[in-house]
């Protein structure tokens, strides 16, 4: 069990429950994120993680994760600061997420994340930013996104994912990372 949380700066973190204490902490964090936020716009203050990380594993997130976002913006020092901060919040329970969705910059990005993790002695985990169960689910996902945003699919097209790599992949598809 777990959740991908959006932080106040728009970055994403994935938190996975290890035990009952982690479940309580995750429920508290979700409640804090939703408190006083308009429906569908929950945002967790970074400070809310203080004292609420016990029993939770933290994955550094997708392209909108704080480490990846910093690296994509060529802000290496910020990526290191955030990684150290998260490692202090989740001692021995922080994993640097490596995702490859066949985008042109994915190889470089995965390499940069892997080097950062190695330098800070953090474990890595190969994941996939799953949006649909099977590869053929992209068209339905795109249609539902257009409906949710109340925009014609054709107008939304430039903002949609460029390929169908966000399906639930078997371990064998993630292993080469």
C-alpha positions in Angstrom: 0.0 0.0 0.0 1.1 3.5 -0.6 0.5 6.8 -2.4 2.1 9.2 -4.7 1.9 12.6 -3.0 2.2 16.0 -4.7 4.3 18.4 -2.6 3.7 22.1 -2.3 6.3 22.8 -5.0 4.5 20.5 -7.4 7.1 17.7 -7.1 5.9 14.1 -6.5 7.1 11.5 -4.0 5.9 7.9 -3.7 5.5 6.7 -0.1 5.0 2.9 0.5 3.8 1.5 3.8 6.0 -0.9 5.8 3.9 -1.4 8.9 1.0 -0.1 11.0 3.0 3.1 12.0 3.6 3.8 8.3 -0.1 3.4 7.6 -1.0 5.9 10.3 1.7 8.4 9.0 0.6 8.0 5.4 -3.0 8.7 6.4 -1.9 11.8 8.3 0.1 13.1 5.4 -2.8 12.6 3.0 -5.1 14.4 5.4 -2.7 17.3 5.7 -2.2 17.5 2.0 -6.0 17.7 1.4 -6.8 20.0 4.3 -8.0 23.3 3.0 -7.1 22.4 -0.6 -9.6 22.6 -3.4 -10.8 19.1 -4.4 -8.3 17.4 -6.6 -5.5 19.9 -5.7 -4.0 18.4 -2.6 -0.5 19.6 -1.9 1.7 18.5 1.0 4.0 21.0 2.7 7.6 19.7 2.9 7.6 20.4 6.6 4.7 17.9 7.1 7.2 15.0 6.4 9.1 15.9 9.6 8.2 13.4 12.3 5.9 11.4 10.0 8.2 9.2 8.0 8.5 6.2 10.3 7.2 3.0 8.8 7.3 4.5 5.3 9.6 3.8 2.3 10.2 6.7 0.0 10.7 6.5 -3.7 12.2 9.7 -5.2 9.4 10.0 -7.8 8.9 10.2 -11.6 10.0 13.0 -13.8 8.1 15.3 -11.5 10.0 14.0 -8.5 12.3 16.5 -6.7 15.6 14.8 -7.7 14.6 14.3 -11.4 13.1 17.7 -11.7 16.3 19.3 -10.4 18.5 17.2 -12.8 16.2 18.0 -15.8 16.6 21.7 -14.9 20.4 21.3 -14.7 20.4 22.1 -11.0 22.7 19.4 -9.7 23.4 21.0 -6.4 19.7 21.2 -5.6 19.3 17.5 -6.6 22.1 16.6 -4.0 20.5 18.8 -1.3 17.1 17.3 -1.8 18.5 13.8 -1.8 20.4 14.4 1.4 17.3 15.9 3.0 15.1 13.0 2.0 17.8 10.5 3.2 17.7 12.2 6.6 13.9 12.1 6.7 13.8 8.4 5.6 17.0 6.9 7.0 17.7 3.6 5.3 14.3 3.8 3.6 14.9 6.1 0.6 15.2 4.7 -2.9 16.2 6.6 -6.0 13.7 5.8 -8.7 15.0 5.0 -12.2 12.4 5.1 -15.0 12.9 4.6 -18.7 10.0 5.5 -21.0 11.9 5.7 -24.2 12.1 9.5 -24.2 15.2 11.0 -25.8 16.7 12.1 -22.5 15.9 9.0 -20.5 19.3 7.3 -20.9 21.1 10.4 -19.6 18.6 11.0 -16.9 18.8 7.4 -15.6 22.6 7.6 -15.7 22.6 10.9 -13.7 20.2 9.5 -11.1 22.3 6.3 -10.8 25.5 8.3 -10.3 23.9 10.6 -7.7 22.6 7.5 -5.8 26.0 5.9 -6.0 27.8 9.0 -4.7 25.3 9.3 -1.8 25.3 5.5 -1.2 21.5 5.3 -1.8 19.9 2.2 -3.2 18.1 2.4 -6.6 14.9 0.8 -7.8 13.7 0.4 -11.4 10.0 1.5 -11.7 7.6 2.5 -14.3 5.2 5.5 -14.2 2.1 3.3 -14.6 -1.0 5.0 -15.9 -2.8 2.0 -17.4 -2.6 -1.8 -17.0 -1.8 -2.8 -20.6 0.1 -1.1 -23.3 -3.1 -0.7 -25.4 -4.6 1.5 -22.6 -3.0 4.7 -23.7 -5.8 5.9 -26.0 -8.4 5.4 -23.2 -6.1 7.2 -20.7 -5.7 10.1 -23.1 -9.4 10.3 -23.6 -10.1 10.3 -19.9 -7.5 13.0 -19.4 -9.2 15.2 -22.0 -12.6 14.6 -20.3 -11.2 15.4 -16.8 -9.6 18.6 -18.1 -12.7 19.4 -20.2 -10.7 20.0 -23.4 -10.9 18.4 -26.8 -8.4 15.5 -27.3 -6.9 17.3 -30.3 -6.1 20.4 -28.2 -4.6 18.3 -25.4 -2.4 16.2 -27.7 0.8 18.2 -27.2 0.6 17.8 -23.4 0.0 14.0 -23.5 2.7 11.4 -23.0 4.6 10.8 -26.3 4.3 7.0 -26.3 2.6 4.0 -24.7 5.3 3.1 -22.2 3.3 3.9 -19.1 1.7 0.5 -18.7 2.2 -2.1 -15.9 5.4 -3.8 -17.1 6.6 -7.2 -16.0 9.9 -7.4 -14.1 11.7 -8.6 -17.2 10.9 -5.3 -18.9 12.4 -3.3 -16.0 15.5 -5.5 -15.3 17.8 -4.1 -18.0 18.0 -0.7 -16.2 
